[in-house]
C-alpha cells in the first residue's frame, strides 16, 4: 500500500490509499489554524475512515514515518495518532509486519435484521397494588415551572450559597484525587464526613454518637426508604403525624407498612393516642419543626414518646427537619440525645441548609443497628452518594464554612420571615392569620371566611405557589382551613409582590363562593 499527497497542508492535506485489490480515497483534512493538537486531527480522520469502511479490516496502515512525510508533519505527531488508535482497539500492531485495521472494531454498530422488525405494541401497564398506592401519594409541594417564586416550599435561599468557596474546595479535591478514590465507596460513607457530622450534631443538636454510628445516604428520603425496609415487615403498623410529611408515607408504603395517622396539636404528636393503636412498631416524627404545622414537640411529649418506645420496643425515626433555623426560640435537645434505650434513629439532610441538588443526607443509628443496616443496604440497593461530593462536604464542615453559612442564613431568613408578617398584615389583614413561626423555612396561615383549596387554585392562576394544609392530611376533613407558605427562597420584595397576589386570590375565591352560594339558592 502507498499513500500519495494530493494537496498542500496549508489548505488541508488529502491522502489517497492504494490497496492491493483496488483503490480507496482516504481524505485527511488538517486545519493548521484550528485549536488543538494536529495528532488529534489525524486520529479523528483515521478513526472516521475506519468506521466508514474506507479502511477495511486487516488493511495495512502506512508507517508513522511515511504518513508524516505525506502530511508534512513531524513523525512524533503521526506516532501519537497511531498509538491512540492502537490503544482504543481500532488498529493492531503485528510484530515484524506492521500496523493493521482491527478485525473487530470497538464502535462497530449492532446489525439489525430488518425483516424481523415488527411494529411495537403498547400493552396496558398494570402496577402492583403497592405501586398504585405509592403513585397515588400526595406531593410535598406543587411547583409552577420556572425560578423560585412566592411562596415556594422546601427550597432555601440558593442565591446566598457560597459557590466560590465550594468551587475552591471542589477543585482542590479533584486535583488531589487518587485511583483508590475512584473505586466503590466505603460502606457507611467517607470516614472524614462521618466524623465531621458527628462533631457538628453533638454541638448543634445535642446528639450522643460516635462517627461509626453515622451512615451517609443520598438524601433524607433515601434514608427513610432504607430504614423502612430494615425495620418493618409487610403489614406492620407504622404511626405518622397527622397532618404529616408525604415522603414518609411513601417510604413506609413502599415497605408494605400499614399507616396509622396520629393527630398533632400545639405540642406536637399526641403520644397518648399511640396507646389505642395496637401493634405499632415504628413512629415517624418531625419534632424540631413539625411538617407542615410548624410546631416543635414539647419536652414532656418527647419524654412520653421515648417512654413508649422503651416500653413497647418500638422504633422512633426522628426527622430533624429544618432544625438549623430558629427565630427567637431556645433549642430543645433532639430525641436521639435524650434516648437512653437505643430506640431512636436520627435523620438529617443538607438539602435545606446547603442546596437540594447535593443529595446528601445522613442517619445516626443505635450501635446495635449499624451492622444490620450496612448489610441490608449492600444487598438491596447501596444508597451511598458519590465519594467526591462527600469529600467536598467534609472539607466544608471541617473548615468552618458550614457554621459560618448557617449564621449568615439565619439573619437572611429572619428578614424574610419579618417581611412575610409585614406583607400579610398589609394586604391580608382580617383574612389570613399567620401562626407563630419559631423554626424552619415555612409558615402556616389560617384563612378566614374562604376555602384554602379554592384559594390555592386562584393563586396558581396568578403565578403564586401555596399549599393547603389539608394536602398533608390522611383525612382531609381533620385539617385546619389554612395555607402553608414557604419564605426561604423568597427575597423581601418578592414576598411583598406574592402577598399582593395572594390577597387577590383570596378575593377571587371569596367572590366565587358567593356566586356559587347564590346559584344554589336560586336553583
KOLKOL-632720 format. One record per residue (C-alpha): x, y, z. Coordinates in steps of 0.02 Angstrom, whole numbers. Each point is the difference from the previous one (the first is absolute). Layout:
{{X Y Z}}
...
***
This chain:
{{0 0 0}}
{{60 177 -32}}
{{-63 171 50}}
{{4 147 -121}}
{{-12 182 50}}
{{-131 89 -106}}
{{-5 174 80}}
{{108 116 103}}
{{-26 -3 189}}
{{-26 188 -5}}
{{-168 -31 -81}}
{{-27 -173 74}}
{{89 -161 -46}}
{{-87 -139 -97}}
{{84 -170 -6}}
{{-51 -139 -119}}
{{14 -181 62}}
{{43 -128 -134}}
{{-50 -174 58}}
{{54 -160 -86}}
{{-172 -42 -70}}
{{-55 172 -49}}
{{11 180 51}}
{{-84 95 141}}
{{6 187 24}}
{{44 48 177}}
{{-20 186 38}}
{{98 65 148}}
{{-39 184 23}}
{{121 96 110}}
{{-52 174 52}}
{{160 86 59}}
{{-101 146 68}}
{{-111 -106 113}}
{{25 -9 187}}
{{66 -163 68}}
{{139 -120 -48}}
{{29 -62 -177}}
{{12 -179 61}}
{{-181 12 61}}
{{-56 52 -175}}
{{94 -145 -79}}
{{-73 -120 129}}
{{-178 59 -35}}
{{20 -12 -189}}
{{73 -175 5}}
{{-133 -58 124}}
{{-136 70 -113}}
{{73 -91 -151}}
{{7 -164 97}}
{{-180 13 60}}
{{-58 48 -174}}
{{88 -156 -70}}
{{110 106 -113}}
{{139 -90 91}}
{{-64 -177 16}}
{{48 -131 130}}
{{177 -72 -21}}
{{52 146 -111}}
{{182 41 30}}
{{30 179 57}}
{{149 101 -60}}
{{140 22 125}}
{{6 155 109}}
{{153 58 -97}}
{{-86 -16 -171}}
{{-159 80 63}}
{{98 144 75}}
{{88 30 -166}}
{{-163 0 -98}}
{{-86 118 121}}
{{151 114 23}}
{{-6 -18 190}}
{{122 -69 126}}
{{15 -185 29}}
{{-42 26 184}}
{{-169 70 -52}}
{{-47 -153 -104}}
{{70 -119 132}}
{{-116 75 131}}
{{-151 -18 -114}}
{{39 -182 -44}}
{{39 -47 181}}
{{-168 69 56}}
{{-90 -102 -133}}
{{93 -156 56}}
{{-41 35 183}}
{{-185 17 -40}}
{{-7 -159 -105}}
{{-21 73 -174}}
{{173 -56 -55}}
{{108 -150 47}}
{{188 -14 -10}}
{{76 -160 -66}}
{{183 -25 39}}
{{109 2 -153}}
{{-148 33 -115}}
{{-70 173 40}}
{{-163 79 58}}
{{-171 -58 -62}}
{{-183 47 18}}
{{-76 -113 134}}
{{-122 -136 -51}}
{{-121 42 142}}
{{-26 185 29}}
{{-46 73 171}}
{{-137 112 -73}}
{{-71 -120 -129}}
{{-188 27 -17}}
{{-118 -138 55}}
{{-79 -75 -157}}
{{-189 0 -13}}
{{-96 -134 -93}}
{{-129 110 -85}}
{{-108 -147 -52}}
{{-25 -50 181}}
{{-51 172 59}}
{{-184 16 43}}
{{-104 150 53}}
{{16 33 185}}
{{-153 -40 103}}
{{-49 94 156}}
{{-89 -117 119}}
{{-83 77 153}}
{{117 21 149}}
{{-66 -74 161}}
{{86 55 160}}
{{5 -103 158}}
{{-122 49 137}}
{{145 75 95}}
{{56 94 -155}}
{{-174 72 -21}}
{{2 58 182}}
{{169 84 -19}}
{{-47 82 -166}}
{{-158 69 79}}
{{99 83 140}}
{{-10 186 27}}
{{144 115 -51}}
{{89 102 133}}
{{-20 155 -110}}
{{-70 53 -168}}
{{112 109 -105}}
{{-32 118 -143}}
{{133 -18 -135}}
{{141 125 11}}
{{110 77 134}}
{{-47 9 183}}
{{-148 112 38}}
{{-113 42 147}}
{{-35 -110 98}}
{{99 -151 -57}}
{{21 -138 129}}
{{154 -102 37}}
{{130 111 -83}}
{{132 105 90}}
{{74 166 -57}}
{{110 -77 -134}}
{{66 167 -61}}
{{83 22 171}}
{{102 -160 -10}}
{{191 29 1}}
{{33 -77 -170}}
{{177 72 -7}}
{{49 -93 158}}
{{-82 -161 -59}}
{{86 13 -170}}
{{170 26 81}}
{{-23 -154 110}}
{{-63 -99 -149}}
{{151 44 -107}}
{{120 -45 139}}
{{-81 -170 22}}
{{-5 -37 -187}}
{{184 42 -24}}
{{50 -110 147}}
{{-113 -147 -47}}
{{83 -172 2}}
{{-43 -162 -88}}
{{-61 -71 166}}
{{-128 138 15}}
{{-71 -49 -170}}
{{-46 -171 69}}
{{-165 -43 86}}
{{-24 101 159}}
{{20 -74 171}}
{{-160 -64 79}}
{{-79 129 112}}
{{83 147 -83}}
{{165 93 -2}}
{{80 -9 174}}
{{48 185 -3}}
{{-181 51 -36}}
{{-71 -117 132}}
{{117 74 129}}
{{-42 179 -51}}
{{-187 -33 11}}
{{16 -85 169}}
{{98 150 65}}
{{-125 126 -71}}
{{-158 -85 62}}
{{71 -27 175}}
{{26 188 18}}
{{-149 65 -99}}
{{-134 -130 38}}
{{57 -87 158}}
{{18 -173 -79}}
{{95 -138 88}}
{{95 -93 -134}}
{{167 -57 -66}}
{{53 15 -183}}
{{-34 -186 -33}}
{{-183 30 45}}
{{-17 125 -143}}
{{-58 -74 -164}}
{{8 107 -158}}
{{-148 -13 -121}}
{{-55 85 -160}}
{{-120 119 85}}
{{-125 -18 142}}
{{-129 -87 -111}}
{{126 -135 -45}}
{{35 -24 185}}
{{-185 -16 41}}
{{-24 -132 -134}}
{{150 -99 61}}
{{-58 6 182}}
{{-176 -53 -48}}
{{69 -157 -83}}
{{118 -38 144}}
{{-122 25 144}}
{{-169 -57 -68}}
{{-81 -155 -73}}
{{-146 11 -120}}
{{-159 32 98}}
{{87 77 152}}
{{-83 156 71}}
{{95 165 -11}}
{{-63 160 80}}
{{20 168 -88}}
{{-47 177 46}}
{{-170 66 -58}}
{{22 112 -96}}
{{172 -57 -50}}
{{138 -20 -128}}
{{-53 -93 -159}}
{{177 -62 -31}}
{{-8 -103 159}}
{{-167 -74 -52}}
{{70 -55 -168}}
{{155 -78 80}}
{{-104 -98 125}}
{{-127 -50 -132}}
{{142 -62 -109}}
{{50 -116 142}}
{{-177 -68 10}}
{{-40 83 167}}
{{-174 37 65}}
{{-7 189 27}}
{{-76 61 164}}
{{-29 191 4}}
{{20 78 172}}
{{-62 179 30}}
{{116 148 33}}
{{-44 146 114}}
{{94 152 63}}
{{124 -112 93}}
{{34 -119 -143}}
{{-50 -183 -18}}
{{-140 -54 118}}
{{98 -144 75}}
{{-146 -61 106}}
{{-90 -52 -159}}
{{135 -132 -30}}
{{-70 -102 145}}
{{-160 -34 -97}}
{{96 -46 -159}}
{{44 -183 24}}
{{158 -76 -69}}
{{87 159 -57}}
{{181 -45 -34}}
{{64 169 -58}}
{{-43 185 19}}
{{59 134 -121}}
{{10 176 73}}
{{69 172 -43}}
{{20 68 177}}
{{110 153 -31}}
{{-116 77 -129}}
{{-154 -105 -33}}
{{-40 -13 -183}}
{{-113 84 -49}}
{{-75 77 158}}
{{166 77 50}}
{{-14 -33 187}}
{{144 -73 102}}
{{-34 -152 108}}
{{1 48 184}}
{{124 -80 119}}
{{-135 -97 97}}
{{-66 -72 -165}}
{{177 -50 -49}}
{{24 -91 163}}
{{-169 -84 -16}}
{{45 -61 -175}}
{{166 -69 61}}
{{-91 -90 142}}
{{-119 -78 -127}}
{{146 -64 -104}}
{{89 -73 152}}
{{-160 -83 62}}
{{-54 -75 -166}}
{{166 -27 -88}}
{{-57 114 -140}}
{{112 105 -110}}
{{-1 189 -17}}
{{59 83 -160}}
{{44 179 42}}
{{5 108 -156}}
{{87 159 58}}
{{-84 104 -134}}
{{59 181 -14}}
{{80 -11 172}}
{{142 120 -41}}
{{-109 155 -14}}
{{-79 70 158}}
{{-81 170 28}}
{{9 53 182}}
{{-32 -175 65}}
{{114 -98 114}}
{{49 -169 -72}}
{{-71 -157 79}}
{{119 -149 4}}
{{-35 -121 -140}}
{{-85 -166 39}}
{{157 -96 -43}}
{{97 96 133}}
{{-134 -38 131}}
{{-14 -184 -45}}
{{79 -120 125}}
{{-72 -162 -73}}
{{67 6 -178}}
{{-172 15 -82}}
{{23 162 -101}}
{{72 15 -176}}
{{44 179 -45}}
{{-23 58 -180}}
{{87 157 -63}}
{{26 82 -168}}
{{98 143 -79}}
{{-135 39 -129}}
{{-67 150 96}}
{{158 58 88}}
{{105 -6 -162}}
{{-87 -43 -164}}
{{-123 -136 -55}}
{{96 -70 -149}}
{{143 -51 115}}
{{-105 -153 46}}
{{94 -35 160}}
{{-80 -54 162}}
{{46 -106 149}}
{{-68 -117 131}}
{{58 -16 179}}
{{-43 -176 54}}
{{15 -94 165}}
{{161 -104 10}}
{{-95 -165 -8}}
{{-80 48 -166}}
{{158 52 -94}}
{{51 -171 -67}}
{{-176 -50 -52}}
{{-28 166 -89}}
{{162 -18 -97}}
{{-37 -181 -50}}
{{-176 40 -62}}
{{56 154 -96}}
{{130 -103 -92}}
{{-124 -138 -42}}
{{-147 109 -51}}
{{67 163 -72}}
{{156 94 52}}
{{-55 178 38}}
{{178 68 11}}
{{19 169 -85}}
{{156 38 -105}}
{{161 0 102}}
{{55 165 -78}}
{{-155 91 65}}
{{26 -76 171}}
{{181 57 4}}
{{-44 178 -50}}
{{-136 9 133}}
{{121 -69 131}}
{{121 141 -41}}
{{-143 126 3}}
{{-48 -54 176}}
{{177 -22 67}}
{{54 170 -66}}
{{-137 92 95}}
{{-89 53 -160}}
{{-161 -91 46}}
{{-16 83 171}}
{{37 170 -78}}
{{-130 -28 -136}}
{{-133 -48 128}}
{{31 158 101}}
{{-20 107 -156}}
{{-156 -92 -57}}
{{-87 20 168}}
{{11 188 -24}}
{{-63 -14 -180}}
{{-149 -108 48}}
{{-44 109 149}}
{{-14 148 -119}}
{{-108 -99 -121}}
{{-115 -63 139}}
{{-22 179 61}}
{{-42 54 -178}}
{{-130 -139 -9}}
{{-88 60 159}}
{{7 182 -55}}
{{-72 -40 -171}}
{{-138 -110 74}}
{{-51 140 117}}
{{2 125 -143}}
{{-94 -97 -134}}
{{-95 -140 88}}
{{-50 71 169}}
{{-159 -82 64}}
{{8 -139 -130}}
{{166 -88 34}}
{{67 -26 176}}
{{180 -60 5}}
{{43 -118 141}}
{{159 30 101}}
{{153 -69 -91}}
{{142 -51 116}}
{{102 -111 -116}}
{{15 -51 -182}}
{{-28 78 -170}}
{{-189 3 -13}}
{{-147 76 92}}
{{-181 -53 19}}
{{-141 125 -23}}
{{-181 -31 50}}
{{-127 63 -127}}
{{-156 89 59}}
{{-161 -15 -98}}
{{69 -83 -157}}
{{50 -178 -47}}
{{188 -37 -5}}
{{-11 -120 -148}}
{{-92 130 -103}}
{{126 134 47}}
{{141 -117 -53}}
{{-80 -19 -172}}
{{-19 187 -20}}
{{180 28 55}}
{{63 -119 -134}}
{{-91 102 -132}}
{{97 152 61}}
{{170 -85 6}}
{{4 -15 189}}
{{47 -167 81}}
{{-91 -49 160}}
{{-59 -165 71}}
{{-157 -34 103}}
{{34 -80 168}}
{{-128 -134 -44}}
{{117 -65 -136}}
{{107 -77 138}}
{{-140 -87 93}}
{{-48 -182 -22}}
{{-176 55 46}}
{{-21 172 -82}}
{{-154 41 102}}
{{105 -1 159}}
{{119 137 -60}}
{{-16 185 36}}
{{-54 119 -137}}
{{175 70 -22}}
{{139 31 -125}}
{{183 -51 9}}
{{115 139 -61}}
{{186 -22 -33}}
{{111 152 23}}
{{177 -71 -9}}
{{21 24 -188}}
{{-94 167 -7}}
{{89 169 20}}
{{-98 136 92}}
{{-53 90 -160}}
{{-67 -163 -72}}
{{-89 -35 164}}
{{-93 166 -15}}
{{-45 -33 -181}}
{{-56 -177 39}}
{{-109 55 146}}
{{-86 125 -115}}
{{-39 -144 -118}}
{{-60 -107 145}}
{{-118 139 55}}
{{-72 7 -176}}
{{-22 -189 1}}
{{-92 8 167}}
{{-118 133 -72}}
{{-30 -104 -157}}
{{-34 -158 101}}
{{-120 94 114}}
{{-94 73 -149}}
{{-13 -174 -78}}
{{-71 -73 161}}
{{-129 139 9}}
{{-47 -30 -181}}
{{-19 -188 26}}
{{-101 26 158}}
{{-118 115 -95}}
{{-18 -130 -138}}
{{-44 -135 128}}
{{-130 116 78}}
{{-84 45 -165}}
{{11 -178 -63}}
***
